[in-house]
Amino acid sequence: MNLLLLCRAEPLSRWQQPLTQRLPHDRLIVEATHSAPGSIDVVIADSPPQGIWKQFPNLKLIQSLWMGVDRWLHDPSLPAHVPIARMIDPNMVTAMTETVVAHVLHVHLHHDDMRRQQSERRWEEFYNPVAAKRSVGILGLGSLGAAAARALTDLGFRVSGWSRRPKSLDAVRCYAGAEQLGDFLAVSEILVCLLPLTRATRGIANAGFFRQMPSGAVFINVGRGAHVVEADLLHALDSGHLRHAILDVFEQEPLPREHRFWTHSRVTVSPHSASMANPESASDFVAENLRRLRVGEPLLGIVDRAEEY
Ligand SMILES: NC(=O)c1ccc[n+]([C@@H]2O[C@H](COP(=O)([O-])OP(=O)(O)OC[C@H]3O[C@@H](n4cnc5c(N)ncnc54)[C@H](OP(=O)(O)O)[C@@H]3O)[C@@H](O)[C@H]2O)c1
């Protein structure tokens, strides 16, 4: 098959060799050298530019190198009949689990408060509740949220999760749908957002949402920046209702230098690095999906275009 590799956000050199190694019988074409769009069977891409899809009349699959495809789906040139597969890379799942566990332990153990105290040379001891008394909520129980929930239950936390459809996960109190969001938020002392960005989840973390969280709660966003109404989050932090926010993703990235999040004493910023694509294991995923495509087996990670994830 003819595979076109389009890398706009990541260096091409990260992907070319691992993909070529795993797909010795296919032709991996890079953007600079491709001249016959009609011959392309599969496009493999990180962040494809808008409007490109009409030039590929014979596409059989669009394979994302990233787990979230929210930026792709509003392109009117996307052919309705070509499946889009997102990445589900076990190493990315592990990296996200580690990030979530690190952030949850950080605030569970009051390291954020200790940092603030240090800046004031203030000595006040903390008596931490045991994990079994600490409620952690996970928004989104998909490949990332379910793995994070498992790791946190293993550490003894009281874990709840919220998804679109009802779910059952060992030792996790599961809530589903808009009607159960309030009950879920009310028990989430530490809340982790691992939702995909869709029309239903854009701006979900707004003033009403933060108001339903317990006083002194912590908000961790490792989903997408546009889940959050940033002014409402700042208000919830400034008013003291929320104790802290740990943010990896933002409405505008890179986060503008003048943004208040950079210097806010109750905000921790990281540069969209909670879980980065791993070219080795992600290339294994791509190779497996192309094998399935060749033999007509069900593809992995197929995006539901109507639900936008
Ligand atoms: N910061 C980073 O470095 C980074 C890295 C990778 C991914 N991400 C983000 O993480 C997101 C989640 O990834 P994933 O692989 O876990 O996605 P996934 O497997 O598709 O899971 C999505 C979860 O969200 C739930 N959900 C979707 N729409 C909902 C709604 N309207 N109401 C309630 N729940 C809803 C789904 O419910 P159902 O189970 O009922 O379908 C599912 O549990 C990605 O889309 C991406 O934006 C961030």
The ligand as an SDF file (V2000), in Angstrom:
LIG
                    3D

 48 52  0  0  0  0  0  0  0  0999 V2000
   -2.6170   15.9900   27.7110 N   0  0  0  0  0  0  0  0  0  0  0  0
   -2.1540   15.0310   26.9460 C   0  0  0  0  0  0  0  0  0  0  0  0
   -0.9260   14.8900   26.7980 O   0  0  0  0  0  0  0  0  0  0  0  0
   -3.0950   14.0630   26.2970 C   0  0  0  0  0  0  0  0  0  0  0  0
   -2.5680   12.8880   25.7160 C   0  0  0  0  0  0  0  0  0  0  0  0
   -3.4630   11.9800   25.1370 C   0  0  0  0  0  0  0  0  0  0  0  0
   -4.8250   12.2310   25.1500 C   0  0  0  0  0  0  0  0  0  0  0  0
   -5.2910   13.3680   25.7260 N   0  0  0  0  0  0  0  0  0  0  0  0
   -6.7540   13.6440   25.7510 C   0  0  0  0  0  0  0  0  0  0  0  0
   -7.4080   12.6050   26.4810 O   0  0  0  0  0  0  0  0  0  0  0  0
   -8.6540   12.3440   25.8290 C   0  0  0  0  0  0  0  0  0  0  0  0
   -9.2440   11.0060   26.2560 C   0  0  0  0  0  0  0  0  0  0  0  0
   -8.5170    9.9480   25.6720 O   0  0  0  0  0  0  0  0  0  0  0  0
   -9.0440    8.4200   25.7500 P   0  0  0  0  0  0  0  0  0  0  0  0
   -8.1340    7.6190   24.9150 O   0  0  0  0  0  0  0  0  0  0  0  0
   -9.2500    7.9980   27.1620 O   0  0  0  0  0  0  0  0  0  0  0  0
  -10.4850    8.5870   25.0500 O   0  0  0  0  0  0  0  0  0  0  0  0
  -11.6400    7.4800   24.9150 P   0  0  0  0  0  0  0  0  0  0  0  0
  -11.0800    6.1040   25.0870 O   0  0  0  0  0  0  0  0  0  0  0  0
  -12.3730    7.8120   23.6780 O   0  0  0  0  0  0  0  0  0  0  0  0
  -12.5620    7.7510   26.1910 O   0  0  0  0  0  0  0  0  0  0  0  0
  -13.3620    8.8930   26.3110 C   0  0  0  0  0  0  0  0  0  0  0  0
  -14.1770    8.7950   27.5830 C   0  0  0  0  0  0  0  0  0  0  0  0
  -14.9070   10.0250   27.7240 O   0  0  0  0  0  0  0  0  0  0  0  0
  -16.2920    9.7120   27.8680 C   0  0  0  0  0  0  0  0  0  0  0  0
  -17.1190   10.7590   27.2500 N   0  0  0  0  0  0  0  0  0  0  0  0
  -17.1160   11.2190   25.9840 C   0  0  0  0  0  0  0  0  0  0  0  0
  -18.0850   12.1420   25.7940 N   0  0  0  0  0  0  0  0  0  0  0  0
  -18.7280   12.2420   26.9770 C   0  0  0  0  0  0  0  0  0  0  0  0
  -19.8320   13.0020   27.4130 C   0  0  0  0  0  0  0  0  0  0  0  0
  -20.4800   13.8390   26.5940 N   0  0  0  0  0  0  0  0  0  0  0  0
  -20.2480   12.8470   28.6920 N   0  0  0  0  0  0  0  0  0  0  0  0
  -19.6180   11.9810   29.5220 C   0  0  0  0  0  0  0  0  0  0  0  0
  -18.5500   11.2290   29.1700 N   0  0  0  0  0  0  0  0  0  0  0  0
  -18.1270   11.3620   27.9110 C   0  0  0  0  0  0  0  0  0  0  0  0
  -16.4890    8.4040   27.1340 C   0  0  0  0  0  0  0  0  0  0  0  0
  -17.6910    7.7880   27.5720 O   0  0  0  0  0  0  0  0  0  0  0  0
  -18.1210    6.3250   27.0520 P   0  0  0  0  0  0  0  0  0  0  0  0
  -17.1770    5.3780   27.7610 O   0  0  0  0  0  0  0  0  0  0  0  0
  -19.5110    6.1890   27.4840 O   0  0  0  0  0  0  0  0  0  0  0  0
  -17.8990    6.3320   25.5570 O   0  0  0  0  0  0  0  0  0  0  0  0
  -15.1980    7.6640   27.5280 C   0  0  0  0  0  0  0  0  0  0  0  0
  -15.3520    7.0770   28.7980 O   0  0  0  0  0  0  0  0  0  0  0  0
   -8.2890   12.4630   24.3390 C   0  0  0  0  0  0  0  0  0  0  0  0
   -9.4280   12.6940   23.5410 O   0  0  0  0  0  0  0  0  0  0  0  0
   -7.3430   13.6480   24.3400 C   0  0  0  0  0  0  0  0  0  0  0  0
   -8.0790   14.8400   24.1510 O   0  0  0  0  0  0  0  0  0  0  0  0
   -4.4650   14.2870   26.3020 C   0  0  0  0  0  0  0  0  0  0  0  0
  1  2  1  0
  2  3  2  0
  2  4  1  0
  4  5  1  0
  4 48  2  0
  5  6  2  0
  6  7  1  0
  7  8  2  0
  8  9  1  0
  8 48  1  0
  9 10  1  0
  9 46  1  0
 10 11  1  0
 11 12  1  0
 11 44  1  0
 12 13  1  0
 13 14  1  0
 14 15  2  0
 14 16  1  0
 14 17  1  0
 17 18  1  0
 18 19  2  0
 18 20  1  0
 18 21  1  0
 21 22  1  0
 22 23  1  0
 23 24  1  0
 23 42  1  0
 24 25  1  0
 25 26  1  0
 25 36  1  0
 26 27  1  0
 26 35  1  0
 27 28  2  0
 28 29  1  0
 29 30  1  0
 29 35  2  0
 30 31  1  0
 30 32  2  0
 32 33  1  0
 33 34  2  0
 34 35  1  0
 36 37  1  0
 36 42  1  0
 37 38  1  0
 38 39  2  0
 38 40  1  0
 38 41  1  0
 42 43  1  0
 44 45  1  0
 44 46  1  0
 46 47  1  0
M  CHG  2   8   1  16  -1
M  END
$$$$
